Amino acid sequence: MLLSALPPYLCLFLLVSIVSLRRELRQANRVIHSHESAYRRGYAKISDHEFDQMVVVREKLKSRLRAVAAHAPELEDLGHSISLLSLDNQRFEYWYSTLPVATPMIVQPKIDGCSLGLRYVDGRLVHAAKRCGSDVLDVALAVPTIPRRIQVAGVVEIHGELHTLDAADPQKSQKTAARALNCHVSNDGLVFTAYRTLGAAGNEACSLEFLRKIGFSTPDSLVCTYPQQVKQLHQHWLDGQLFSSYPTDGIVVKVYEHDLQREMGLSNGAKPCPLWALAMKRYD
């Protein structure tokens, strides 16, 4: 839910402004850094006056961002980039040994594409980001399977995969999605499959049902009670008998209950991974 006591329409306006200003500021920083690097190498591309004007514009952007955020400080954090998690791919036996006894699990396809995070505020799509945090809202708005509006109040953050439907060529799926996100170009062959709602309650089945109700496609999913079942499903995938309608490079196994997911948390390190999920690929 929105934290501010301001009217919802004003909260939405402020948040969109914060996201837009942050995007402009990142772009200004990149351009200034590029010209600084060229100057230090002796290959200045613009005059000192033009460079100074760029710095002035950047400072004005910073000032505008501070002014907008001052109206609703609690909204400023929502203007930050979306954080998408990576998956560990350690041996399943070891991962399973870290779970409480008889923990229910869910298995899904590990779709080969590009991770994409979406943020909605009072039903409107206001922010989209790839794994590095770069804003790709323009690309998301051009994907037919990503709703521009959903019938949900407050702030909703959804994570998923942008990919093609070419199950025979997973690498092409990943390259096509990466080109669209990196070059900010649309591609009619791309679709979005949603697999996570940030901060969801209940369990994975509830989250998937919620995503479907608000207009998203979700991955095929199988609930498992025993580790032998997960191993069998992994073997079925290796044999080409499971999730064959998706471009995949493995399967994903997750803890079923969200409360336990939150309790387990993330790993330490530069690239934290959820301790409640695992990628199972082709083992050497």
Protein Blocks (a to p, Z undefined) as FASTA:
>chain_A
ZZbfbdfklmmmmmmmmmmmmmmmmmmmmmmmmmmmmmmnopafbdfklmmmmmmmmmmm
mmmmmmmmmmommlmmmmpccddddddfbdfklmmmmpcehiacddddddddddddddde
ehiafbdcdfkopacklmmmmpmklcfbdcdehjdddddddddfblklmmlmmmmmmmmm
mnopacfkbccddfbdehiahifklmmmmmmmnopacddddddfbfklmmmmmmmmmnop
goklbccebdcdddfblklmmmnmpaedjbdcdfkbccddddZZ
